[in-house]
């Protein structure tokens, strides 16, 4: 998947190309690295793809990532160098989705 950005760094180009095939968990684990490489950056189309995947309800639920793991990923990303606002908002929304799902699952088993 070729984006509209030109990278002079081979690692950044390879990182961007790997996004479509990444699992949700792997994407979470690489947010800081992608930001450091410039793959996640303001005005970069790859940033929009990452944000869309982070908030995708089906991906969140299929991944098995817990609300606690998303909270840690959010805090880690926010405290890293040059966090991108859109990614922070996407992580907050993903955390809300995971928390709602965990609450519904707990209510289902309690009832």
LUMFI-842459 format. One line per 2 residues: for each residue x, y, z of C-alpha. Coordinates in nm, 4 decimals. Layout:
// LUMFI-842459
X,Y,Z; ...
END
This chain:
// LUMFI-842459
0.0000,0.0000,0.0000; 0.1728,0.3095,-0.1174
0.0774,0.6337,0.0535; 0.1223,0.9873,-0.0763
0.4195,1.0596,0.1460; 0.7796,1.0271,0.0332
1.0212,0.8853,0.2882; 1.3944,0.9187,0.2627
1.4314,0.6611,0.5376; 1.3873,0.2991,0.4315
1.2730,0.1976,0.7802; 0.9920,0.4569,0.7733
0.8785,0.3404,0.4295; 0.8744,-0.0230,0.5418
0.6913,0.0703,0.8628; 0.4177,0.2481,0.6700
0.3820,-0.0405,0.4267; 0.3365,-0.2833,0.7170
0.0405,-0.0968,0.8729; -0.2374,-0.2625,0.6675
-0.1297,-0.6129,0.7695; -0.0663,-0.5405,1.1378
-0.2752,-0.6835,1.4151; -0.4410,-0.4356,1.6479
-0.2009,-0.5224,1.9297; 0.1048,-0.4818,1.7063
-0.0228,-0.1445,1.5887; -0.0616,-0.0322,1.9516
0.2897,-0.1501,2.0337; 0.4383,0.0467,1.7424
0.2656,0.3850,1.7807; 0.5659,0.5523,1.9430
0.8063,0.4073,1.6887; 0.5878,0.5159,1.3976
0.5671,0.8662,1.5398; 0.9446,0.8819,1.5883
0.9947,0.7709,1.2277; 0.7516,1.0344,1.1007
0.5031,0.7786,0.9690; 0.2492,0.9142,1.2149
0.2630,1.2885,1.1633; 0.0266,1.5794,1.1021
-0.1047,1.5842,0.7449; 0.0245,1.2325,0.6709
-0.2440,1.0029,0.5251; -0.0951,0.7119,0.7210
-0.1983,0.8898,1.0415; -0.5614,0.8826,0.9293
-0.5346,0.5100,0.8534; -0.3845,0.4410,1.1966
-0.6527,0.6466,1.3731; -0.9304,0.4707,1.1781
-0.7928,0.1308,1.2730; -0.7524,0.2298,1.6370
-1.1207,0.3270,1.6708; -1.2606,0.0366,1.4659
-1.4961,-0.1346,1.7101; -1.4711,-0.4758,1.5420
-1.0905,-0.4651,1.5477; -1.0879,-0.3638,1.9133
-1.3213,-0.6453,2.0152; -1.1503,-0.9100,1.7979
-0.8066,-0.8147,1.9267; -0.8699,-0.9162,2.2853
-0.6945,-0.5979,2.4004; -0.8332,-0.4941,2.7374
-0.9274,-0.1482,2.8559; -0.6308,-0.1608,3.0950
-0.3927,-0.2319,2.8068; -0.5416,0.0534,2.6042
-0.5094,0.2861,2.9030; -0.1397,0.1960,2.9326
-0.0891,0.2455,2.5573; -0.2600,0.5852,2.5761
-0.0492,0.7014,2.8708; 0.2687,0.5710,2.7120
0.1936,0.7430,2.3819; 0.0982,1.0716,2.5488
0.4211,1.0765,2.7482; 0.6380,1.0015,2.4450
0.8076,1.2575,2.2254; 0.5771,1.4565,1.9955
0.2492,1.2657,2.0386; -0.0041,1.3404,1.7661
-0.3393,1.4801,1.8826; -0.5478,1.2673,1.6434
-0.3851,0.9471,1.7675; -0.4446,1.0481,2.1296
-0.8137,1.1098,2.0545; -0.8372,0.7753,1.8707
-0.6820,0.5941,2.1675; -0.9259,0.7669,2.4041
-1.2176,0.6527,2.1892; -1.0765,0.2987,2.1683
-1.0435,0.2930,2.5464; -1.4062,0.4004,2.5812
-1.5170,0.1244,2.3415; -1.3168,-0.1419,2.5253
-1.4452,-0.0221,2.8639; -1.8069,-0.0308,2.7428
-1.7585,-0.3810,2.6070; -1.6035,-0.5047,2.9301
-1.8941,-0.3552,3.1247; -2.1495,-0.5242,2.8969
-1.9678,-0.8563,2.9215; -1.9553,-0.8360,3.3011
-2.3255,-0.7466,3.3162; -2.4088,-1.0369,3.0866
-2.2353,-1.2884,3.3119; -2.3728,-1.1309,3.6297
-2.7300,-1.1481,3.5019
END
